[in-house]
Amino acid sequence: MTGSDLVRRGFRLVRRRPAVMLAEILWRWSFGAAAGALVAVAVLRFLASLTVTDGELFALRSGIPQLMADAILRIFQGSGERLLRLTLIVTPAVSALWILAASAGRAATLRALVQDAPASFTRRHDLRSLLAVNFFRVCVVLLALLAMVGSAILAGFAANTTEEPSILLFDVVFLGLLFLVSLCWSTLNWYFSLAPIFVVRDNRPALGAVSDAVHLVRRRGWDFTVVGTLYGLLKLFAIGVVTVFSLLPLAFIGKWPWQLTTALLVIVTLAYFAVSDVLYIARLASYLVIAEPERAESAQPAADSPQPVAAAPAESSNPSASGSSEVAGPVSS
């Protein structure tokens, strides 16, 4: 089966269940709205804690870049502790919100796509396994962010080893470390995003599902590469279309009311998000198609193996024969 066939089957599987696309959009947008509201409240609280004097306000309204920059530096001076405190509060809250939303949303979508999922789904440990998988996924993201900060610090130390700080050396070290961090993060995130298939379909625990995802990618790596590339091209085409449609309202900023321009930009952006979510769930359906032959092959040996036939004990009326059998032991057939 070619990559285009896998993509078509993925779209066909999703098209037969329109509720899957709606569920994917709903859970992602619900998380986005809740997380956005949480971050907005945190930003407003942080801005409200800042003190702005009349002189700084005059400098901000002056329109002179140098005065505005100096005023901003004075306003934010000494606010690092409050910003760090808010970050330590908002980050775990958004992470927990993502874990809950992603687990519930993926449970709903995969349950609809996988027809022969275990009937015990969501009544035993399956939902807990999805929560664990998404918890590991969030941990990988947070570790990647910390690794990026550490890469910048190491690059700064490397740039200061010479007599004069070298910006070129900083860029080389930082970009090299950033590439390694991004490669590790994308690989682990790939496996964790594939693991829910095995949780829902095969009733596997979290670590077992991740292990199955790793083995499947090793066996069918080419199929995953082709499918991922094709869906990447489709998403790139969607980005191009959205960019063109976004430039049209911007061309009429001076002629149209700003409310109309803003509304059109919001509509175009939401349309892109919806298309992106549909492409994601269709790609996941294509991954299900890739994983199905592996499941059939793993079940084939069990189906072909001969089943033992239980022989009924023969009744004998000769007590001597029975006694000799007990002495000699069981006779193998």
N, C-alpha and C positions, 0 to 999 in steps of 0.2 A: 504494500500500500504506500503510495507516494505521499509527500507532504501536503500537496493540494487536496488529496482525498481525505487526509486526516482533518484538515481545516474545514472542508465541506461537511464532513460528518459531525464535527463539533458544532458548526452553525445549525445543522439540521436537528441535532439533538436539543439544542437550546430553543430553536424555533417551534418545535413541537410542544414546548412547555413555556409559554410566555410568562407565566407566574415566576419562573426562575429569574428572568431578567429583571422583573419588577422587584423581587426580593433582594437581588444584588444591589440595585440602585438604592432601595430604601434603607438597607442597613448601613451602607457606606455614607449616604447623605445624612442619616441620623447621627452617625458618629461625627461627621464633619461639622454639623450644626452645633452639637453639644460641645465638642472640643473647641470650636471657634468661640462660642459664648464664654467658655471657661477662660480661655486665653485673653479674650477681650476684657473680661472683668478684672483679671490679674493686671493687665496693662493699665487700665483706668485707675486701679488702686495704687499702682506704682507711680503714675503721673500725678495723682492727687497728693502723694507724699512729698513731692518736690516743692521747694520754695523758690518763687520767682519774684525778684525785686522789680521796682519800677524802672531802674536803669537797664536791667536785663530785658525787660519787656520792650523798652524803647529800642534797644539794640536789635532785637528780633524783628521789630517792625520797620527798621531803617532800610532794609533791602541791601545793605552793604555786606558782602560775603564774610569779610574779616571780622566785623563786629558781631555778626550772627554766629559765627563759629566760636568766638570767644565767649559769647553769652551762653551758648549750649554747653560748653565745657564747664563753665562756672555752675550752671544749673545742675548738671549731673555729677559734679564733684562730691565725693563722699557717699554716693548712693549705691555703691557696689554691694554692700552688705544686704541692703533691702532687696536688690535685684537677685542676689544669690538665694535669699530666703524664699522669695516668690518662685524661683526656678525649682528649688527643692520641693516645693509644695505642688506646683502645677504639673511637673513632669511625672511623678507617680500617679497623680489623678488621671491625666490623659492616657497614660500607659494602661492603667486598670480599666478605663473606659474602652480602650481599643481591644483589650483581651476579651472583655465581655461581649462587645458588639461583633467582633470577628468570629468568635466561637458560635454565637447564636446565628449569625448570618450564614456562615459556612455550613452549619448544621442544616439549615433550611434549604439551601441551594443544592448541596450534595445529596441530601435525602431525596429530593425530587429527581435528580439526575440518575442516581443509582437505584435501579428498579429492584434489584435483589439484595438490598441492604438488610442486615439482620433485623428481625422484628423487635429485638430488645433495644434498639437504638433510642437514646435519650432516657431510657429507663434503668440503665445500669451504669457502666463506667465510661460510655462513649463521650458524653459531653465533658466529663472530667478530662478525658484524653485530649479533646480539642482545646480545652482551657490550658492544659500543660503545654501543648504544641505552640500555641500563641504566646504563652508566657516565655518560652524559650526564644521565640522569634523577637519579642520585644527586648529581651536581655541582649540578644545579638546586636540589635540596633543601638542600644545604649552603650554597649562595649565598643562598637564601631565609632560612635561619637567621641568617647573618651580616648580612643586610639588616635583619632584625628587631632585632638588637642595635644596629646603626647607627641605626635609627629611634628606639630608646629614648635613645641618646646625643644625637641631634639634638634630640629633644623636650626633653631635659634642658637643653640649651643655650638653646633657645627659651624655656623657662619661667624661666630665670634672667636674661633680658634686662631684666626690669622690676626695680623697686626691691625688691619682695618676690616670692619665687618663687610662680608661679601654677600651682596644680594643674590648673585648668581648661584653661589654655593647653597644659600638658603632655599632658593627655588628648586634646585636639583634634588636636595635631600628631602625637602617637604613633598614635592610631587612624586618622588619615588616611593616614599613611605605611604603617601595617600593612595597610590595605585595598588600597593600590596593590601592595604586595609580595605579598599573598595572591592578588590578581587575576593578576599576572604569573606567579606560581608555578603556579597552577591551570591557566592556559592552556598553558604549556609542558609541564606534566606530562600534560595531556590529549593533546597531540600525541605525546609520547614513549610513552605507554601504548597509543596506536593504531598506532604505527609497526611493532611486531612482526608485525602482520597482513601487511604488504607484504614484510617480510623473508622470512617463511615461504612466503607464497602466490606471490610474484612473484620471489623470489630477489634482492631488492634490497639494496644496501649500506645502511649506517646512515643517512647523511645523505639519500640518495635516498628511503628509506622515510619519513623525517620530512617531506620535501618532498611526497611523495604523500599523507601524512596531512593536511597543511595544505590541499592542493588539494581533497581529498575533503570535508573539513569545510566549506570554502567553498561547494562545490557542493551538498552535502546537509546543510547546517547545521540546517535545520528538523527533519529526521528524527532527527539526533543529539540535538537538544534534547528532542524528545518522548520518545524512548527513554530518555534519561538521567533525565528527570522521572519517568517511570513506574517505572523501577527504583529511583529515589530514594524514591518513595512506598512501594514494597514493602519497602525496607530500613527506612523509618521505621515501618511496621507491625510489622516484626520486632523493632525496638527496643522498641516499646510492649508487645509480647507478653513479651519477655524481662524488661522492668521489672516487669510484673505477677507473673510467676513468681518473680522474685527477691525480691519483697516477702513472698511466702508463707513461705519459710523464716525470714526475719527476724522475722516475727510470732511465731514459736515459739522464739526464742532462749532464753528463760528456762525453757522446758518440755522442749525437745529437747536432747540432748547437742551440744556445740559441734562435735564431729567430724562428726555427721550434717548439721548446718546448713552447715558448710563444704563438705562433699562435694556437697550439693545445689546450692549456689551455683556450685561449680566445674563441675558438669554442665550447669547452665543457661547458664553463660558459654561453655563449649565448644560447646554446641548453637547458640548465636547465631553464634559464629565460623564454624561449618560452614555455616550458612544464608547468612551473608554471603559466604563464598567461592563458594558455588553461584550466588548472585545475580551475583557479579562475572563468573564464567565464562559465565553465560547472557547477560549484557549484552555480553560480548565476541563471543559467537556472533551476537547481533543486529547488532552492528557488521559482522560478516562478511557478513550478509545485505544490509546497506545497501551495502557495497562491491562486491558481486557485479554489479549492473547497470552500475556504472561500468566494471568490467573488460570486460563484454560490449560496451559502447559503444566503448571504446578499441580493441577487437579487430575491430569491425565494418568500419571503412574498409579495413583490411588484407585482410579476407575478400572485400569487394566489388570491390576494385581488379582490373582485368584483368591477367592474367598474360601476359608476353611469350612469344610462340611462336618458338622457334628454327627458322629455315628451313634445311633441308639444302642444301648447295651443289650447284648443278646441274652435272651432268657434260656437258661439251661436247666433241665430237670435232673442232670447227672451231678450229684454233689461232689463226686471225685474230680470231675473235670473242673468244677468251680474251685475246688481246693488247689488243684495243680496250677490254675491260673493265678491264684493269689500268691503261690510260692514263686512261680516263674516271673511274676511282674506283668505289666501291661504289654500286649503284643502290638507292635507298630504295624499299621496297615500300609 
